Amino acid sequence: MSEAESSPPETSQTDLLDLSSLRMMPAWVGDFGKEEKIIERFGDREDRPQRGDRGDRRGGGFGGDRRGAGGGGGGGERRFGGGSGAGPRRDGPGGPPRGDRRDGPGGPPRGDRRDGPGPGGPRRFGDRDRRRDGPDNRPQREWVPIPQDIQVTIYPQDETLDTLAQHVRNTGHAFSMFDAARIVLAGGERYNVRFQCADARPTPLFKTTADGGLFLTRDEAVNHLLNSPVIDEYYRVEDIELEVPKGDFKSVAVCGMSGEILGPASHHSYQTKLIRLHRERFANMPFEDFKRRVKTDNTPETIEKWKEQASKGRRWVYLKGEVAEGAEPQAFSTRAEVEAHFRRIHAADSVIELRDVNVTGNIDKAKLTHVLFIMLRNAVENARKHLFDISQKLAAGLERRGLKMFKRRSGKMFVSRVRPRAVDPSVVFSAPLAKIVELLKQNSGGMHLHALVEAIAPSPPRDDDAPAPVPGEAPKPTQQQIEVLKDIRWLTNEGYVIEYSDGMIFLGVQGEPAPAKKDEEAPKAEKAEKPAKAQKPRKARVPVIEVLEDVFE
């Protein structure tokens, strides 16, 4: 190759710009390759101790006892705190240990109350909410085990892969695949989550067609639609005026936990409201226990407030049905009628059964069964701790988009738009290019871009009368330095040089390719008395670097 063929083509000044700075891509791509930002965001999360590992907050743990500000030395330990003190701490000579205090002579310890229900009885599921009297009381979520026959997989979206590939092409840099994995997992809109049922699972998953929700049962999916904005597409709520209740009402029933007025026990609406309130807000407790919490209020103000509420009502107008000319649309007076109508007419069409479902990583929590949301969250956390799997998926997707994978710098995987290659001895570089190659050969540990440019084209000394440079603003390069940058860019485009995202520059392959060995002219004569052994054909030896480069091909 002639010197003219090895010289870089003429390029304009715009070729030296980092096109990612023009903000033609999402803002999150700007963090690609900035390792310090990525580690700052995710490093703490991977190394953070689990909740069970935090410091003992109950006075002991593994060998440590919590004492007050005036606590002495080896006086002892708290009974419930553990530790290595001399013995149980007592209140006085011969007194019982503090952990064994009893409520009275012969009474059981405080921590061992077993008298049954009541203030000293054992805690049961939902007891705390039953004791709480307030409007925020909610039924407890039923405990459901995490299904073991549903596999959750994280993989990058195609739009994310396109954006990353375009960024690599624009910058010309080599980027770490682990950095790419961290960037993708930083936002749920950049990856998808796949829920796949095993063949042995008897039931599929249920997906709502209106908003893409995913649930374990059809009933869960239908209940989600009934309590989501989707229901507004089927029914319109209208406020209507009703007749004021007539009669001489002396008292009204009021829920003792929520404060909602239920009306007089003799009114026809009382039982309906009582059952509805229990189903919607206090289903965690038995109905008879709930009824015992109902109070009677005979104040005139409360009675008048109930009458005012009873004089206002609602109706639900059906929007999907066909209405004959001049006829009124179908309407329902209670929410229960609406739910029954929706289940009968639309439940089958609004929910589909699937065994393999994909959802976006930023799906709304309300659109997933709670157990599926926990599985999604655990899968993402596990992917952030073990980046190899997602980096493999990214590598395969970027290779399909024409980018190249290679291993460098302690075996880490990198992506670039060209495959690195060794400098062939038959290639004759121009003097400026040869100088860059020689400097990189002498510095096998690599050189920073700034140091390499300064070694070839030093910046002129700053004049004392010149204004001081603005902090954080790079000095304007000279024309000679711009020419050096053009030469480096050409070598990078050809693969002779690797420019990493952190600014370090290396030769594409250290050293020169070994020359091919000449075939031996003639084999040595074998002894006549020994028959020649059949030789198995040997496989051609491939340089290690080529094996590493072809891993992802």
Order of alpha helices (4+ residues) and beta strands (2+ residues): alpha-alpha-alpha-beta-alpha-beta-alpha-beta-beta-beta-alpha-beta-beta-beta-alpha-alpha-beta-alpha-beta-beta-alpha-alpha-beta-beta-alpha-alpha-beta-beta-alpha-beta-alpha-alpha-beta-beta-alpha
